[in-house]
Amino acid sequence: MKKVVLVTGGSSGIGKSIGEFLQEKGFIVYGTSRNPQQITTSKIQLLALDVRQTDTIKKAVETIIAKEGRLDVVINNAGVGITGPIEEIPAEEIKNNFETNVFGPIEVMKAVLPQMRLQKDGLIINVTSIAGYMGLPFRGIYSSSKGALELITESIRMEVKPFGIDVVNIAPGDFATDIATRRFHAPLIKGSPYEKVYSEQLATINTHVDDGLNPKEMALAIYKIMHTDQPRIHYKVGAFMQKFSIVLKKILPDRMYEKILMNHYKLK
């Protein structure tokens, strides 16, 4: 029996690569988009879903179950980026980021768990970020939202494990996608005390994305997780130094690690 997979945010970037790769491997794949009717080049089936709107989540999940009779794997990929000095990011943009990156994935899990419990089997893969393992200057809201999802996964996986359901995290580093064009950038404010350094770091952050890894590496990593009998709790996919930064945070004194970050971001 072919496994049925749901990939949220499956119309572009990492989600699109994951969906197309898994479909090529023989899975029945459904992706989601807030406006699927505007996507004309998708190779996978797209359903309307906005993770900030619970009714669209329920409708999409019900559609899949009604058509396929089951739902085996859910990849919580939908998310948004955000940059800026925390002092200057509008409150509504902070709320939108948490609604998309934290509350949305929670609602998706709540919607699919009853079916997985009925099946006594299921796998949920939450896409977080290497940035979620540390507080980064000018990326603090993004780091904290992804960090929150990491901890939520740790908690919920213990709650649902008795039902035969696995929940894991996969944290990507920088990948060559169009996320830079879709993330919210706090505007550069003339005369702001952050103007110069934020302007420089904004350009650097975008360059890191442009020079990032091929999204197919994430698709392959997820494919391997799906074929693992007892998957780990945490997976990281990224350049060596990005993954090594997590190790350094664990072993270095806090202030030493902070100094390394501040030197990297030219904050003195």
N, C-alpha and C positions, 0 to 999 in steps of 0.2 A: 504494500500500500504506500503510495506517495505521501510524504509528509506535507502538511499545509503550513505555510509560513506567512506571517504578517510582518511587514517592515514599515514602521511609521517614518514619515519623511522620505518616502521612496522615490521621489520624482527628480532628485538632483543629488550631486555630491556623493558622499559615502553611501547613503541609503540607496541611491540608484545603482551604484556599483555592486553593492551587496545583493540587491534584488535580482539584477540581471545575471550575476554569477550563479546564484542558487537555482535560478530557473534553468540555466544551461546544464546544471548538475541533476536536473530531473525533479526538482521540488515544485509543488504548486505554490506560487508566490503571489501575494497581494501586497501592493504598495499603497501608500496614502499621500494625499496632497490636499491642501486647503481648497485648491481650484483645479481638480483633475481635468475639467473640460478644456482648460487652457494648455494642457500638455499633449502635444500631438506626436511626440517621438518616443514615448515610453514603450519598452519591450515587455513590460509586465502590466498586469491588470492594476489599475489605480482606483481607489475608493476615496470619496470625500471624507476628510477627517481633519479637524483642528483640535489639537490636544488641549487647547484652552476651553473647549466647549464639550462638556460631558455627553450631551445628547448625540453629537456626531461620532464620538467614540463608540457609544453603545450601538448605534445604527450600523457602523462599519463592521463591528464584531458580530452582530446578529446576522448581517448579510453573508459573511463568510461561513458561519456555522450552518445557516439555512441551506447554503449551496453545497458545502463540502461535508457537513456532518461532524466536523471536528476542527480543532486548531491546535497544532503541535508545537510550533515555535513562534515566539513573539520577539521581535528585535526592536526595542525602544530606542529608535535612532533620532527621531525628530527633536531638534533643538536649535537654539539661536545663540550667536555670539554677541558680546558687548564689550566695549572698551571705554576707558576714560577715567579721570580722577574721580574717586567715589564722591568727593565733595561737590562735583559739578555734574554728576549724572542725574537727570530728572527722576523723581520718585516713580513716575508711571512707567519709565523704562526699566527700572529695577524690578518693579512688580511684574511686568510682562516677561522678564527673563526668568524669574522664578516660576511663574505660571506655566511657561513653556518647558523649562529644563527640569523642574522638580514636580510640581503639582500635576502636570500633564502625564508624565510617565507613571505616576502613582495611579491616576484614574484609568490609564490603559491596563495596568496590572489588575486593578479591581474589576475591570470589565471582563478580562479573560480568565481569571482564576476559577470561577464557577465551572466553566467548561472543562478546564484542565483537571480540576478535582473530580469531575464526573468521569473523565477518561482514566483517572489515576496515573496520569502521565502528562508531562509538559516541560518546556524549557523557555525561560524568559532571559533575554540578554539585554542588559541595560548599557547603552553606549554613554560613557562618561567622558573623562579627559585626563590626560597626564597633568594638566593644569589644575585638576581638582585635588591633587595631593599636596598643594602648597599655595599660600597666598602670594599672588604675583602683583606687583604694582601696575596700575592702569588696567588690570584684568581681574580685580578683586571680586566683582559681582559674578563674573563667569566662573572663576575658580571656586567660589563658595557654593554656587548652584550645583556644579558638577560634583563637588565634594559632598554635598548633602545627599545626592543620589547614590554615591558610593556607600554611605552609611545606611541609607534606607535599604539598599540591596542586602547588606550584611544582616539587617534585622529581619526583613521579610522572608529571606531564604530559610531561616530557621523556623519560621512560623508555618511555611508551606511544605517543608521537606517531608513531614509525615504523610503527605498526600501524594507523594511520588513526583513532586514538581521541583525542578532545579531553577535557581535564579542566580545569575552571575553578572559581573561587571566586565566590560572591556573598555580600556582607556586608550584612545588614540592620541598620538602627538600631532605634529603638523602634517597635514596631507594636502596635496595639490587639488583643491576644490574651489568652488566659487563662494565659499563662506565669507570671505573678506568683503564681497560686494553686498552681502545680505545681513551682516552683523550691524548692530547699532554702534555708531561712533559718537561719543559725546563731542559736541562741536568745539573746535579750538576757539577759545575766548581771548580776544585781543587784550593784552594787559594782565591776563591771568598769571598767578605765580607758577602755574604748571605749563604755561604756553610753550616754552622752548623745549623742555624735556619731553612733554607729551607728544608734541609734533614729531620729534625725532623717533620716539618709541613707536608711534603709530605707523610710521613708514617701515620700521624694522619688523613689527608684528606682521604686517601685510606681506613683506618680503619672505618671511619664514613660511607663510602659507604657500606662496607662489613656488618656493623651492622645496616644498614638502614631498612626502612619499606618494607613490601611486595608490589611489584608493582601493585597488584590487588586493592590496596586501591586507586590508581590513576584511575584505570579503573572504579571503583564504583563511584568515585567522578564525573567523566566525564559523566557516565550514568545518574546520578542525574541531572547534568546541562542540559543534552539533554531532560530531562522531566520537565524542569522548564519553565513556560510560559514567565516570565520576568527575565532572569538570571542577576546576579550581574556582575559588571565589573571585579572584582578581586576575585579570589579564591586561598586559600593556603592549601596545603596538606603536612603535615609533623609532626615531633615530636613537643610536646608542646613548648619546649624551642626555637626551630627554629622559630616557628611562633611568640612566645613572643618577640623574638629579634627585630622583625619589630615594635612592639608596643613600646619597649624601645627606639628605634631610634626616634620615634615621640615625646616622652615625655621628654627624657633626654637632657640636654645641649650637644652640639656637642662634646666638649672636654671630657666630662665625658663618653659619649658613645665610643669615640675613645680609651680612657684609658681602658675601659672594653675589647674591642677587642684586644688591644695590650697586655694586661695581659693574655688573652686567648691564643694568638699566641706566647706568651713568647718573646715579642719584647720590650726591655727596653733600 
